[in-house]
Amino acid sequence: MIGASVVVGLMVGSQMSGMVIKRGRRNAIIFGILMGMIACLSTIDRNFYVIIIARFFFGTSVGIINGAAARFIEENVPSQLYEVFSPMVSIGYGFGTIISFSLAFLLPKDDDISGLEADQRWKIIYAYVPIGIYSLMLIGLLTYVREDPIKFLI
């Protein structure tokens, strides 16, 4: 259920991204980052239902960022370089999936129930790594991207 809540949130966020990017591509990405950071912080709670709701909002934030980032790249990159940079969002999600699967090796074996209950390393996967990545994205947006692209502002 935890994994499914992320996918459902991703579908909702993808639908919402069209409405959110009307207020600005940069603002939509910042909104998605902040929503994702709050959702990741909420997954630290050991309540099963809180984790499901937080993962839903994490998926929603990923859907918003996915839609806004694709549009942001389309409007910022020169047309002669667009075919090089347009797949960057998808490639980033592919690398993120590989990283998350690799981090699963930190967890105890599935048959070790007491080890799974006592272990706290799951917080690395659900909270600390995503918050770190979101922080880097937010710093980059606030430092280097001062305004929305010219094509949006016209």
C-alpha positions in Angstrom: 0.0 0.0 0.0 2.9 2.4 0.7 4.2 2.0 -2.8 0.7 2.3 -4.4 0.0 5.5 -2.5 3.0 7.1 -4.3 1.8 6.0 -7.7 -1.7 7.4 -7.0 -0.2 10.6 -5.8 1.9 10.8 -8.9 -1.2 10.5 -11.0 -2.9 13.3 -9.0 0.2 15.5 -9.2 0.5 15.0 -12.9 -3.1 16.2 -13.4 -2.5 19.1 -11.0 0.7 20.3 -12.7 -1.3 21.9 -15.5 -3.1 24.2 -13.1 -0.1 24.8 -10.9 2.3 25.9 -13.7 -0.1 28.7 -14.7 1.3 30.6 -11.8 4.8 30.2 -13.0 7.1 27.2 -13.8 9.6 28.2 -11.2 6.9 28.7 -8.6 5.4 25.3 -9.4 8.7 23.5 -9.0 9.3 25.3 -5.7 5.8 24.4 -4.5 6.4 20.8 -5.5 9.8 20.7 -3.7 8.3 22.2 -0.5 5.4 19.7 -0.6 7.8 16.8 -1.1 10.0 17.9 1.8 7.1 18.2 4.2 5.8 14.8 3.0 9.3 13.2 3.5 9.5 14.6 7.0 6.1 13.2 7.8 7.2 9.6 6.8 9.6 9.6 9.8 6.5 9.0 12.0 6.0 5.2 12.6 2.2 5.4 12.1 1.3 3.3 9.1 -1.6 5.6 7.9 0.6 8.7 8.3 3.2 7.1 6.1 0.6 6.2 3.4 -0.7 9.8 3.4 2.8 11.3 3.4 3.8 9.0 0.5 0.7 10.1 -1.4 1.7 13.7 -1.1 5.3 12.8 -2.0 3.9 11.3 -5.2 1.8 14.4 -5.8 4.9 16.6 -5.5 6.8 14.4 -7.9 4.0 14.7 -10.4 3.9 18.4 -10.1 7.7 18.7 -10.5 7.7 16.3 -13.4 5.1 18.4 -15.4 6.6 21.8 -14.4 10.3 20.7 -15.1 9.5 19.4 -18.5 7.8 22.7 -19.4 10.6 24.7 -17.8 13.3 22.9 -19.8 11.3 23.4 -23.0 11.0 27.1 -22.4 14.6 27.7 -21.2 16.8 25.6 -23.5 17.6 26.9 -27.0 15.8 25.1 -29.8 19.1 23.6 -31.2 19.8 22.0 -27.8 16.3 20.9 -26.9 16.7 17.3 -28.1 19.7 16.9 -25.8 18.1 18.4 -22.7 14.5 17.3 -23.1 15.0 13.7 -21.8 16.8 15.0 -18.7 13.7 14.8 -16.5 13.1 11.2 -17.4 16.8 10.3 -17.0 16.7 11.9 -13.6 13.8 9.8 -12.5 15.6 6.7 -13.8 18.7 7.5 -11.8 16.5 8.1 -8.7 14.9 4.7 -9.1 18.3 3.1 -9.3 19.5 4.9 -6.2 16.4 4.0 -4.2 16.7 0.3 -5.2 20.4 0.4 -4.3 19.6 1.9 -0.9 17.3 -1.1 -0.2 20.5 -3.1 0.3 20.9 -1.2 3.6 17.8 -2.9 5.1 17.8 -6.2 6.9 16.6 -9.4 5.2 12.8 -9.7 4.7 12.6 -12.9 6.8 14.2 -11.1 9.8 11.0 -9.6 11.3 12.6 -8.4 14.6 15.4 -6.8 12.7 13.0 -5.0 10.4 11.0 -3.7 13.4 14.1 -2.5 15.3 16.0 -1.1 12.3 15.8 2.6 11.6 17.6 2.7 8.3 14.4 2.9 6.3 14.3 6.5 7.3 17.3 7.0 5.0 15.3 5.8 2.0 12.0 7.5 2.8 13.2 10.8 4.3 16.9 11.7 4.4 17.9 11.1 0.8 14.8 12.7 -0.8 15.1 15.7 1.5 18.8 16.1 0.6 18.0 16.0 -3.1 15.1 18.4 -2.7 17.3 20.7 -0.8 19.9 20.8 -3.6 17.1 21.4 -6.1 15.7 24.3 -4.0 19.1 25.9 -3.6 19.7 25.7 -7.3 16.4 27.2 -8.1 16.7 30.0 -5.6 20.4 30.8 -6.4 20.6 30.4 -10.2 17.1 30.7 -11.6 15.8 34.1 -10.7 12.6 34.2 -12.7 10.5 32.3 -15.1 11.5 31.8 -18.7 10.9 34.6 -21.2 8.5 32.5 -23.2 6.2 32.2 -20.2 6.4 35.9 -19.3 5.4 37.1 -22.7 
